[in-house]
């Protein structure tokens, strides 16, 4: 799994845990729903750390909590 997929998977996992739709997360995070959907659909190849931080704020978690997931422990190297 690459990092982009891991980010998308983690966002979906966290929304599912809270029983939130993507639009609810976008609203709580103050980011456009289109930005969030682009991350999930793979159209955004490199979501910035500021965007991920805003998502974390909306979710009420830290960046460390966001990245502390199995999907990030098994990501493929991005540079070879």
HTML snippet that shows the backbone in 3Dmol.js (N, CA, C, O; Angstrom):
<script src="https://3Dmol.org/build/3Dmol-min.js"></script>
<div id="view" style="width:600px;height:400px;position:relative"></div>
<script>
const pdb = `
ATOM      1  N   UNK A   1       0.857  -1.179   0.000  1.00  0.00           N
ATOM      2  CA  UNK A   1       0.000   0.000   0.000  1.00  0.00           C
ATOM      3  C   UNK A   1       0.896   1.233   0.000  1.00  0.00           C
ATOM      4  O   UNK A   1       1.884   1.292   0.732  1.00  0.00           O
ATOM      5  N   UNK A   2       0.548   2.214  -0.822  1.00  0.00           N
ATOM      6  CA  UNK A   2       1.335   3.447  -0.809  1.00  0.00           C
ATOM      7  C   UNK A   2       0.753   4.429   0.211  1.00  0.00           C
ATOM      8  O   UNK A   2      -0.335   4.221   0.747  1.00  0.00           O
ATOM      9  N   UNK A   3       1.488   5.477   0.458  1.00  0.00           N
ATOM     10  CA  UNK A   3       1.109   6.439   1.498  1.00  0.00           C
ATOM     11  C   UNK A   3      -0.220   7.108   1.188  1.00  0.00           C
ATOM     12  O   UNK A   3      -1.026   7.322   2.093  1.00  0.00           O
ATOM     13  N   UNK A   4      -0.464   7.443  -0.075  1.00  0.00           N
ATOM     14  CA  UNK A   4      -1.726   8.076  -0.459  1.00  0.00           C
ATOM     15  C   UNK A   4      -2.900   7.176  -0.111  1.00  0.00           C
ATOM     16  O   UNK A   4      -3.911   7.643   0.413  1.00  0.00           O
ATOM     17  N   UNK A   5      -2.770   5.898  -0.398  1.00  0.00           N
ATOM     18  CA  UNK A   5      -3.835   4.947  -0.071  1.00  0.00           C
ATOM     19  C   UNK A   5      -3.998   4.818   1.443  1.00  0.00           C
ATOM     20  O   UNK A   5      -5.117   4.704   1.943  1.00  0.00           O
ATOM     21  N   UNK A   6      -2.894   4.837   2.161  1.00  0.00           N
ATOM     22  CA  UNK A   6      -2.944   4.719   3.617  1.00  0.00           C
ATOM     23  C   UNK A   6      -3.670   5.916   4.231  1.00  0.00           C
ATOM     24  O   UNK A   6      -4.456   5.752   5.164  1.00  0.00           O
ATOM     25  N   UNK A   7      -3.411   7.119   3.711  1.00  0.00           N
ATOM     26  CA  UNK A   7      -4.093   8.316   4.207  1.00  0.00           C
ATOM     27  C   UNK A   7      -5.592   8.203   3.957  1.00  0.00           C
ATOM     28  O   UNK A   7      -6.396   8.452   4.855  1.00  0.00           O
ATOM     29  N   UNK A   8      -5.964   7.829   2.740  1.00  0.00           N
ATOM     30  CA  UNK A   8      -7.379   7.697   2.404  1.00  0.00           C
ATOM     31  C   UNK A   8      -8.051   6.638   3.275  1.00  0.00           C
ATOM     32  O   UNK A   8      -9.156   6.850   3.773  1.00  0.00           O
ATOM     33  N   UNK A   9      -7.388   5.504   3.456  1.00  0.00           N
ATOM     34  CA  UNK A   9      -7.941   4.431   4.282  1.00  0.00           C
ATOM     35  C   UNK A   9      -8.132   4.886   5.725  1.00  0.00           C
ATOM     36  O   UNK A   9      -9.140   4.568   6.357  1.00  0.00           O
ATOM     37  N   UNK A  10      -7.166   5.624   6.236  1.00  0.00           N
ATOM     38  CA  UNK A  10      -7.249   6.093   7.627  1.00  0.00           C
ATOM     39  C   UNK A  10      -8.393   7.084   7.802  1.00  0.00           C
ATOM     40  O   UNK A  10      -9.115   7.027   8.798  1.00  0.00           O
ATOM     41  N   UNK A  11      -8.562   7.984   6.851  1.00  0.00           N
ATOM     42  CA  UNK A  11      -9.665   8.947   6.930  1.00  0.00           C
ATOM     43  C   UNK A  11     -11.003   8.211   6.946  1.00  0.00           C
ATOM     44  O   UNK A  11     -11.879   8.513   7.757  1.00  0.00           O
ATOM     45  N   UNK A  12     -11.149   7.249   6.049  1.00  0.00           N
ATOM     46  CA  UNK A  12     -12.401   6.488   5.987  1.00  0.00           C
ATOM     47  C   UNK A  12     -12.631   5.703   7.276  1.00  0.00           C
ATOM     48  O   UNK A  12     -13.759   5.622   7.762  1.00  0.00           O
ATOM     49  N   UNK A  13     -11.573   5.130   7.823  1.00  0.00           N
ATOM     50  CA  UNK A  13     -11.675   4.378   9.076  1.00  0.00           C
ATOM     51  C   UNK A  13     -12.147   5.273  10.217  1.00  0.00           C
ATOM     52  O   UNK A  13     -13.036   4.902  10.983  1.00  0.00           O
ATOM     53  N   UNK A  14     -11.545   6.448  10.320  1.00  0.00           N
ATOM     54  CA  UNK A  14     -11.901   7.367  11.402  1.00  0.00           C
ATOM     55  C   UNK A  14     -13.329   7.884  11.247  1.00  0.00           C
ATOM     56  O   UNK A  14     -14.039   8.052  12.239  1.00  0.00           O
ATOM     57  N   UNK A  15     -13.748   8.136  10.020  1.00  0.00           N
ATOM     58  CA  UNK A  15     -15.137   8.561   9.798  1.00  0.00           C
ATOM     59  C   UNK A  15     -16.106   7.444  10.164  1.00  0.00           C
ATOM     60  O   UNK A  15     -17.149   7.687  10.772  1.00  0.00           O
ATOM     61  N   UNK A  16     -15.753   6.223   9.792  1.00  0.00           N
ATOM     62  CA  UNK A  16     -16.618   5.088  10.108  1.00  0.00           C
ATOM     63  C   UNK A  16     -16.744   4.900  11.620  1.00  0.00           C
ATOM     64  O   UNK A  16     -17.836   4.635  12.123  1.00  0.00           O
ATOM     65  N   UNK A  17     -15.638   5.036  12.340  1.00  0.00           N
ATOM     66  CA  UNK A  17     -15.671   4.908  13.802  1.00  0.00           C
ATOM     67  C   UNK A  17     -16.625   5.918  14.433  1.00  0.00           C
ATOM     68  O   UNK A  17     -17.250   5.641  15.457  1.00  0.00           O
ATOM     69  N   UNK A  18     -16.727   7.085  13.816  1.00  0.00           N
ATOM     70  CA  UNK A  18     -17.566   8.150  14.361  1.00  0.00           C
ATOM     71  C   UNK A  18     -18.950   8.194  13.723  1.00  0.00           C
ATOM     72  O   UNK A  18     -19.809   8.986  14.111  1.00  0.00           O
ATOM     73  N   UNK A  19     -19.145   7.325  12.736  1.00  0.00           N
ATOM     74  CA  UNK A  19     -20.399   7.306  11.984  1.00  0.00           C
ATOM     75  C   UNK A  19     -20.656   8.655  11.302  1.00  0.00           C
ATOM     76  O   UNK A  19     -21.771   9.175  11.316  1.00  0.00           O
ATOM     77  N   UNK A  20     -19.589   9.204  10.705  1.00  0.00           N
ATOM     78  CA  UNK A  20     -19.660  10.484  10.000  1.00  0.00           C
ATOM     79  C   UNK A  20     -19.562  10.267   8.504  1.00  0.00           C
ATOM     80  O   UNK A  20     -18.851   9.376   8.040  1.00  0.00           O
ATOM     81  N   UNK A  21     -20.275  11.084   7.756  1.00  0.00           N
ATOM     82  CA  UNK A  21     -20.093  11.150   6.310  1.00  0.00           C
ATOM     83  C   UNK A  21     -18.877  12.034   6.035  1.00  0.00           C
ATOM     84  O   UNK A  21     -18.463  12.814   6.893  1.00  0.00           O
ATOM     85  N   UNK A  22     -18.308  11.910   4.840  1.00  0.00           N
ATOM     86  CA  UNK A  22     -17.163  12.747   4.476  1.00  0.00           C
ATOM     87  C   UNK A  22     -17.500  14.226   4.555  1.00  0.00           C
ATOM     88  O   UNK A  22     -16.660  15.029   4.963  1.00  0.00           O
ATOM     89  N   UNK A  23     -18.712  14.599   4.173  1.00  0.00           N
ATOM     90  CA  UNK A  23     -19.100  16.011   4.229  1.00  0.00           C
ATOM     91  C   UNK A  23     -19.097  16.532   5.660  1.00  0.00           C
ATOM     92  O   UNK A  23     -18.755  17.691   5.896  1.00  0.00           O
ATOM     93  N   UNK A  24     -19.471  15.690   6.615  1.00  0.00           N
ATOM     94  CA  UNK A  24     -19.438  16.109   8.026  1.00  0.00           C
ATOM     95  C   UNK A  24     -18.000  16.368   8.461  1.00  0.00           C
ATOM     96  O   UNK A  24     -17.728  17.349   9.154  1.00  0.00           O
ATOM     97  N   UNK A  25     -17.080  15.497   8.059  1.00  0.00           N
ATOM     98  CA  UNK A  25     -15.676  15.715   8.401  1.00  0.00           C
ATOM     99  C   UNK A  25     -15.151  16.981   7.741  1.00  0.00           C
ATOM    100  O   UNK A  25     -14.432  17.753   8.375  1.00  0.00           O
ATOM    101  N   UNK A  26     -15.495  17.204   6.487  1.00  0.00           N
ATOM    102  CA  UNK A  26     -15.054  18.411   5.785  1.00  0.00           C
ATOM    103  C   UNK A  26     -15.548  19.658   6.515  1.00  0.00           C
ATOM    104  O   UNK A  26     -14.794  20.611   6.712  1.00  0.00           O
ATOM    105  N   UNK A  27     -16.788  19.643   6.903  1.00  0.00           N
ATOM    106  CA  UNK A  27     -17.377  20.790   7.608  1.00  0.00           C
ATOM    107  C   UNK A  27     -16.665  21.028   8.947  1.00  0.00           C
ATOM    108  O   UNK A  27     -16.326  22.165   9.273  1.00  0.00           O
ATOM    109  N   UNK A  28     -16.441  19.974   9.710  1.00  0.00           N
ATOM    110  CA  UNK A  28     -15.795  20.093  11.021  1.00  0.00           C
ATOM    111  C   UNK A  28     -14.326  20.497  10.891  1.00  0.00           C
ATOM    112  O   UNK A  28     -13.754  21.088  11.807  1.00  0.00           O
ATOM    113  N   UNK A  29     -13.723  20.173   9.749  1.00  0.00           N
ATOM    114  CA  UNK A  29     -12.304  20.453   9.531  1.00  0.00           C
ATOM    115  C   UNK A  29     -12.062  21.756   8.794  1.00  0.00           C
ATOM    116  O   UNK A  29     -10.917  22.183   8.643  1.00  0.00           O
ATOM    117  N   UNK A  30     -13.128  22.390   8.334  1.00  0.00           N
ATOM    118  CA  UNK A  30     -13.042  23.651   7.585  1.00  0.00           C
ATOM    119  C   UNK A  30     -12.221  23.499   6.304  1.00  0.00           C
ATOM    120  O   UNK A  30     -11.447  24.383   5.937  1.00  0.00           O
ATOM    121  N   UNK A  31     -12.406  22.358   5.633  1.00  0.00           N
ATOM    122  CA  UNK A  31     -11.799  22.190   4.313  1.00  0.00           C
ATOM    123  C   UNK A  31     -12.920  21.913   3.320  1.00  0.00           C
ATOM    124  O   UNK A  31     -13.962  21.378   3.696  1.00  0.00           O
ATOM    125  N   UNK A  32     -12.716  22.268   2.069  1.00  0.00           N
ATOM    126  CA  UNK A  32     -13.763  22.021   1.078  1.00  0.00           C
ATOM    127  C   UNK A  32     -14.027  20.520   0.911  1.00  0.00           C
ATOM    128  O   UNK A  32     -13.089  19.724   0.885  1.00  0.00           O
ATOM    129  N   UNK A  33     -15.298  20.137   0.799  1.00  0.00           N
ATOM    130  CA  UNK A  33     -15.607  18.720   0.579  1.00  0.00           C
ATOM    131  C   UNK A  33     -14.900  18.155  -0.657  1.00  0.00           C
ATOM    132  O   UNK A  33     -14.529  16.982  -0.684  1.00  0.00           O
ATOM    133  N   UNK A  34     -14.718  18.988  -1.666  1.00  0.00           N
ATOM    134  CA  UNK A  34     -14.041  18.515  -2.882  1.00  0.00           C
ATOM    135  C   UNK A  34     -12.591  18.128  -2.598  1.00  0.00           C
ATOM    136  O   UNK A  34     -12.076  17.181  -3.191  1.00  0.00           O
ATOM    137  N   UNK A  35     -11.936  18.852  -1.701  1.00  0.00           N
ATOM    138  CA  UNK A  35     -10.561  18.516  -1.326  1.00  0.00           C
ATOM    139  C   UNK A  35     -10.518  17.151  -0.656  1.00  0.00           C
ATOM    140  O   UNK A  35      -9.665  16.324  -0.979  1.00  0.00           O
ATOM    141  N   UNK A  36     -11.421  16.917   0.260  1.00  0.00           N
ATOM    142  CA  UNK A  36     -11.475  15.643   0.960  1.00  0.00           C
ATOM    143  C   UNK A  36     -11.792  14.502  -0.010  1.00  0.00           C
ATOM    144  O   UNK A  36     -11.173  13.440   0.055  1.00  0.00           O
ATOM    145  N   UNK A  37     -12.736  14.718  -0.888  1.00  0.00           N
ATOM    146  CA  UNK A  37     -13.089  13.679  -1.862  1.00  0.00           C
ATOM    147  C   UNK A  37     -11.940  13.407  -2.822  1.00  0.00           C
ATOM    148  O   UNK A  37     -11.743  12.265  -3.237  1.00  0.00           O
ATOM    149  N   UNK A  38     -11.180  14.435  -3.180  1.00  0.00           N
ATOM    150  CA  UNK A  38     -10.005  14.225  -4.036  1.00  0.00           C
ATOM    151  C   UNK A  38      -8.953  13.368  -3.340  1.00  0.00           C
ATOM    152  O   UNK A  38      -8.291  12.555  -3.986  1.00  0.00           O
ATOM    153  N   UNK A  39      -8.794  13.540  -2.047  1.00  0.00           N
ATOM    154  CA  UNK A  39      -7.859  12.706  -1.282  1.00  0.00           C
ATOM    155  C   UNK A  39      -8.342  11.256  -1.288  1.00  0.00           C
ATOM    156  O   UNK A  39      -7.564  10.340  -1.555  1.00  0.00           O
ATOM    157  N   UNK A  40      -9.602  11.055  -0.999  1.00  0.00           N
ATOM    158  CA  UNK A  40     -10.167   9.707  -0.920  1.00  0.00           C
ATOM    159  C   UNK A  40     -10.142   9.010  -2.280  1.00  0.00           C
ATOM    160  O   UNK A  40      -9.851   7.816  -2.359  1.00  0.00           O
ATOM    161  N   UNK A  41     -10.442   9.743  -3.339  1.00  0.00           N
ATOM    162  CA  UNK A  41     -10.522   9.155  -4.685  1.00  0.00           C
ATOM    163  C   UNK A  41      -9.181   9.033  -5.381  1.00  0.00           C
ATOM    164  O   UNK A  41      -9.111   8.508  -6.492  1.00  0.00           O
ATOM    165  N   UNK A  42      -8.117   9.506  -4.754  1.00  0.00           N
ATOM    166  CA  UNK A  42      -6.794   9.382  -5.351  1.00  0.00           C
ATOM    167  C   UNK A  42      -6.443  10.468  -6.337  1.00  0.00           C
ATOM    168  O   UNK A  42      -5.404  10.386  -6.993  1.00  0.00           O
ATOM    169  N   UNK A  43      -7.273  11.478  -6.462  1.00  0.00           N
ATOM    170  CA  UNK A  43      -6.981  12.579  -7.379  1.00  0.00           C
ATOM    171  C   UNK A  43      -5.951  13.537  -6.786  1.00  0.00           C
ATOM    172  O   UNK A  43      -5.266  14.251  -7.518  1.00  0.00           O
ATOM    173  N   UNK A  44      -5.847  13.549  -5.477  1.00  0.00           N
ATOM    174  CA  UNK A  44      -4.818  14.322  -4.791  1.00  0.00           C
ATOM    175  C   UNK A  44      -3.716  13.338  -4.426  1.00  0.00           C
ATOM    176  O   UNK A  44      -3.874  12.534  -3.507  1.00  0.00           O
ATOM    177  N   UNK A  45      -2.614  13.401  -5.138  1.00  0.00           N
ATOM    178  CA  UNK A  45      -1.539  12.422  -4.952  1.00  0.00           C
ATOM    179  C   UNK A  45      -0.696  12.692  -3.711  1.00  0.00           C
ATOM    180  O   UNK A  45      -0.036  11.788  -3.198  1.00  0.00           O
ATOM    181  N   UNK A  46      -0.717  13.939  -3.227  1.00  0.00           N
ATOM    182  CA  UNK A  46       0.127  14.289  -2.098  1.00  0.00           C
ATOM    183  C   UNK A  46      -0.600  15.285  -1.187  1.00  0.00           C
ATOM    184  O   UNK A  46      -0.318  16.483  -1.223  1.00  0.00           O
ATOM    185  N   UNK A  47      -1.540  14.782  -0.369  1.00  0.00           N
ATOM    186  CA  UNK A  47      -2.223  15.715   0.532  1.00  0.00           C
ATOM    187  C   UNK A  47      -1.224  16.315   1.513  1.00  0.00           C
ATOM    188  O   UNK A  47      -0.439  15.594   2.130  1.00  0.00           O
ATOM    189  N   UNK A  48      -1.256  17.605   1.652  1.00  0.00           N
ATOM    190  CA  UNK A  48      -0.291  18.297   2.502  1.00  0.00           C
ATOM    191  C   UNK A  48      -0.528  18.052   3.972  1.00  0.00           C
ATOM    192  O   UNK A  48      -1.629  17.701   4.394  1.00  0.00           O
ATOM    193  N   UNK A  49       0.519  18.242   4.739  1.00  0.00           N
ATOM    194  CA  UNK A  49       0.446  18.027   6.176  1.00  0.00           C
ATOM    195  C   UNK A  49      -0.501  19.037   6.834  1.00  0.00           C
ATOM    196  O   UNK A  49      -1.119  18.727   7.852  1.00  0.00           O
ATOM    197  N   UNK A  50      -0.618  20.235   6.265  1.00  0.00           N
ATOM    198  CA  UNK A  50      -1.547  21.224   6.827  1.00  0.00           C
ATOM    199  C   UNK A  50      -2.978  20.725   6.665  1.00  0.00           C
ATOM    200  O   UNK A  50      -3.791  20.862   7.579  1.00  0.00           O
ATOM    201  N   UNK A  51      -3.290  20.149   5.513  1.00  0.00           N
ATOM    202  CA  UNK A  51      -4.627  19.598   5.291  1.00  0.00           C
ATOM    203  C   UNK A  51      -4.884  18.440   6.251  1.00  0.00           C
ATOM    204  O   UNK A  51      -5.963  18.348   6.837  1.00  0.00           O
ATOM    205  N   UNK A  52      -3.913  17.567   6.411  1.00  0.00           N
ATOM    206  CA  UNK A  52      -4.078  16.444   7.332  1.00  0.00           C
ATOM    207  C   UNK A  52      -4.239  16.947   8.764  1.00  0.00           C
ATOM    208  O   UNK A  52      -5.017  16.381   9.532  1.00  0.00           O
ATOM    209  N   UNK A  53      -3.518  17.995   9.130  1.00  0.00           N
ATOM    210  CA  UNK A  53      -3.658  18.582  10.473  1.00  0.00           C
ATOM    211  C   UNK A  53      -5.061  19.145  10.675  1.00  0.00           C
ATOM    212  O   UNK A  53      -5.648  18.979  11.744  1.00  0.00           O
ATOM    213  N   UNK A  54      -5.599  19.811   9.655  1.00  0.00           N
ATOM    214  CA  UNK A  54      -6.974  20.321   9.755  1.00  0.00           C
ATOM    215  C   UNK A  54      -7.966  19.174   9.936  1.00  0.00           C
ATOM    216  O   UNK A  54      -8.912  19.281  10.716  1.00  0.00           O
ATOM    217  N   UNK A  55      -7.744  18.080   9.215  1.00  0.00           N
ATOM    218  CA  UNK A  55      -8.603  16.911   9.371  1.00  0.00           C
ATOM    219  C   UNK A  55      -8.494  16.357  10.793  1.00  0.00           C
ATOM    220  O   UNK A  55      -9.501  16.000  11.404  1.00  0.00           O
ATOM    221  N   UNK A  56      -7.281  16.287  11.307  1.00  0.00           N
ATOM    222  CA  UNK A  56      -7.077  15.816  12.684  1.00  0.00           C
ATOM    223  C   UNK A  56      -7.797  16.704  13.681  1.00  0.00           C
ATOM    224  O   UNK A  56      -8.423  16.213  14.620  1.00  0.00           O
ATOM    225  N   UNK A  57      -7.710  18.009  13.478  1.00  0.00           N
ATOM    226  CA  UNK A  57      -8.408  18.939  14.364  1.00  0.00           C
ATOM    227  C   UNK A  57      -9.913  18.679  14.327  1.00  0.00           C
ATOM    228  O   UNK A  57     -10.573  18.659  15.366  1.00  0.00           O
ATOM    229  N   UNK A  58     -10.443  18.480  13.131  1.00  0.00           N
ATOM    230  CA  UNK A  58     -11.864  18.183  12.987  1.00  0.00           C
ATOM    231  C   UNK A  58     -12.255  16.865  13.638  1.00  0.00           C
ATOM    232  O   UNK A  58     -13.365  16.720  14.150  1.00  0.00           O
ATOM    233  N   UNK A  59     -11.339  15.909  13.615  1.00  0.00           N
ATOM    234  CA  UNK A  59     -11.586  14.602  14.226  1.00  0.00           C
ATOM    235  C   UNK A  59     -11.325  14.603  15.730  1.00  0.00           C
ATOM    236  O   UNK A  59     -11.728  13.681  16.438  1.00  0.00           O
ATOM    237  N   UNK A  60     -10.649  15.644  16.211  1.00  0.00           N
ATOM    238  CA  UNK A  60     -10.315  15.714  17.632  1.00  0.00           C
ATOM    239  C   UNK A  60      -9.176  14.797  18.022  1.00  0.00           C
ATOM    240  O   UNK A  60      -9.139  14.283  19.140  1.00  0.00           O
ATOM    241  N   UNK A  61      -8.229  14.588  17.089  1.00  0.00           N
ATOM    242  CA  UNK A  61      -7.077  13.731  17.371  1.00  0.00           C
ATOM    243  C   UNK A  61      -5.794  14.461  16.988  1.00  0.00           C
ATOM    244  O   UNK A  61      -5.825  15.482  16.301  1.00  0.00           O
ATOM    245  N   UNK A  62      -4.675  13.924  17.440  1.00  0.00           N
ATOM    246  CA  UNK A  62      -3.375  14.503  17.090  1.00  0.00           C
ATOM    247  C   UNK A  62      -2.865  13.878  15.784  1.00  0.00           C
ATOM    248  O   UNK A  62      -3.377  12.861  15.315  1.00  0.00           O
ATOM    249  N   UNK A  63      -1.851  14.515  15.223  1.00  0.00           N
ATOM    250  CA  UNK A  63      -1.203  13.933  14.049  1.00  0.00           C
ATOM    251  C   UNK A  63      -0.628  12.557  14.381  1.00  0.00           C
ATOM    252  O   UNK A  63      -0.705  11.634  13.570  1.00  0.00           O
ATOM    253  N   UNK A  64      -0.053  12.427  15.572  1.00  0.00           N
ATOM    254  CA  UNK A  64       0.513  11.138  15.981  1.00  0.00           C
ATOM    255  C   UNK A  64      -0.558  10.054  15.997  1.00  0.00           C
ATOM    256  O   UNK A  64      -0.319   8.928  15.560  1.00  0.00           O
ATOM    257  N   UNK A  65      -1.737  10.398  16.502  1.00  0.00           N
ATOM    258  CA  UNK A  65      -2.838   9.424  16.516  1.00  0.00           C
ATOM    259  C   UNK A  65      -3.278   9.072  15.097  1.00  0.00           C
ATOM    260  O   UNK A  65      -3.595   7.917  14.810  1.00  0.00           O
ATOM    261  N   UNK A  66      -3.298  10.060  14.220  1.00  0.00           N
ATOM    262  CA  UNK A  66      -3.694   9.804  12.834  1.00  0.00           C
ATOM    263  C   UNK A  66      -2.755   8.794  12.188  1.00  0.00           C
ATOM    264  O   UNK A  66      -3.199   7.840  11.550  1.00  0.00           O
ATOM    265  N   UNK A  67      -1.447   9.012  12.359  1.00  0.00           N
ATOM    266  CA  UNK A  67      -0.463   8.164  11.689  1.00  0.00           C
ATOM    267  C   UNK A  67      -0.162   6.871  12.447  1.00  0.00           C
ATOM    268  O   UNK A  67       0.565   6.019  11.935  1.00  0.00           O
ATOM    269  N   UNK A  68      -0.700   6.709  13.640  1.00  0.00           N
ATOM    270  CA  UNK A  68      -0.495   5.482  14.400  1.00  0.00           C
ATOM    271  C   UNK A  68      -1.577   4.468  14.029  1.00  0.00           C
ATOM    272  O   UNK A  68      -2.474   4.165  14.816  1.00  0.00           O
ATOM    273  N   UNK A  69      -1.462   3.958  12.811  1.00  0.00           N
ATOM    274  CA  UNK A  69      -2.421   2.979  12.296  1.00  0.00           C
ATOM    275  C   UNK A  69      -1.665   1.936  11.496  1.00  0.00           C
ATOM    276  O   UNK A  69      -0.620   2.220  10.910  1.00  0.00           O
ATOM    277  N   UNK A  70      -2.194   0.746  11.479  1.00  0.00           N
ATOM    278  CA  UNK A  70      -1.542  -0.366  10.784  1.00  0.00           C
ATOM    279  C   UNK A  70      -1.259  -0.039   9.316  1.00  0.00           C
ATOM    280  O   UNK A  70      -0.235  -0.459   8.776  1.00  0.00           O
ATOM    281  N   UNK A  71      -2.150   0.700   8.676  1.00  0.00           N
ATOM    282  CA  UNK A  71      -1.955   1.010   7.254  1.00  0.00           C
ATOM    283  C   UNK A  71      -0.657   1.782   7.008  1.00  0.00           C
ATOM    284  O   UNK A  71      -0.082   1.672   5.925  1.00  0.00           O
ATOM    285  N   UNK A  72      -0.188   2.553   7.974  1.00  0.00           N
ATOM    286  CA  UNK A  72       1.070   3.292   7.801  1.00  0.00           C
ATOM    287  C   UNK A  72       2.286   2.434   8.147  1.00  0.00           C
ATOM    288  O   UNK A  72       3.399   2.723   7.705  1.00  0.00           O
ATOM    289  N   UNK A  73       2.078   1.398   8.921  1.00  0.00           N
ATOM    290  CA  UNK A  73       3.191   0.521   9.276  1.00  0.00           C
ATOM    291  C   UNK A  73       3.588  -0.396   8.113  1.00  0.00           C
ATOM    292  O   UNK A  73       4.674  -0.976   8.109  1.00  0.00           O
ATOM    293  N   UNK A  74       2.710  -0.514   7.146  1.00  0.00           N
ATOM    294  CA  UNK A  74       2.970  -1.432   6.027  1.00  0.00           C
ATOM    295  C   UNK A  74       2.998  -0.704   4.691  1.00  0.00           C
ATOM    296  O   UNK A  74       2.700  -1.310   3.662  1.00  0.00           O
ATOM    297  N   UNK A  75       3.345   0.569   4.679  1.00  0.00           N
ATOM    298  CA  UNK A  75       3.398   1.310   3.411  1.00  0.00           C
ATOM    299  C   UNK A  75       4.662   0.964   2.643  1.00  0.00           C
ATOM    300  O   UNK A  75       5.702   0.649   3.220  1.00  0.00           O
ATOM    301  N   UNK A  76       4.540   1.032   1.328  1.00  0.00           N
ATOM    302  CA  UNK A  76       5.675   0.790   0.442  1.00  0.00           C
ATOM    303  C   UNK A  76       6.594   2.008   0.462  1.00  0.00           C
ATOM    304  O   UNK A  76       6.118   3.131   0.632  1.00  0.00           O
ATOM    305  N   UNK A  77       7.898   1.809   0.293  1.00  0.00           N
ATOM    306  CA  UNK A  77       8.811   2.957   0.197  1.00  0.00           C
ATOM    307  C   UNK A  77       8.434   3.838  -0.994  1.00  0.00           C
ATOM    308  O   UNK A  77       8.136   3.333  -2.077  1.00  0.00           O
ATOM    309  N   UNK A  78       8.448   5.144  -0.791  1.00  0.00           N
ATOM    310  CA  UNK A  78       8.094   6.076  -1.855  1.00  0.00           C
ATOM    311  C   UNK A  78       9.301   6.401  -2.739  1.00  0.00           C
ATOM    312  O   UNK A  78       9.143   6.726  -3.916  1.00  0.00           O
ATOM    313  N   UNK A  79      10.491   6.312  -2.176  1.00  0.00           N
ATOM    314  CA  UNK A  79      11.719   6.599  -2.931  1.00  0.00           C
ATOM    315  C   UNK A  79      12.555   5.325  -2.932  1.00  0.00           C
ATOM    316  O   UNK A  79      12.800   4.717  -1.889  1.00  0.00           O
ATOM    317  N   UNK A  80      12.975   4.947  -4.099  1.00  0.00           N
ATOM    318  CA  UNK A  80      13.769   3.717  -4.191  1.00  0.00           C
ATOM    319  C   UNK A  80      15.052   3.964  -4.951  1.00  0.00           C
ATOM    320  O   UNK A  80      15.850   3.044  -5.131  1.00  0.00           O
TER     321      UNK A  80
END
`;
const viewer = $3Dmol.createViewer("view");
viewer.addModel(pdb, "pdb");
viewer.setStyle({}, {cartoon: {color: "spectrum"}});
viewer.zoomTo();
viewer.render();
</script>
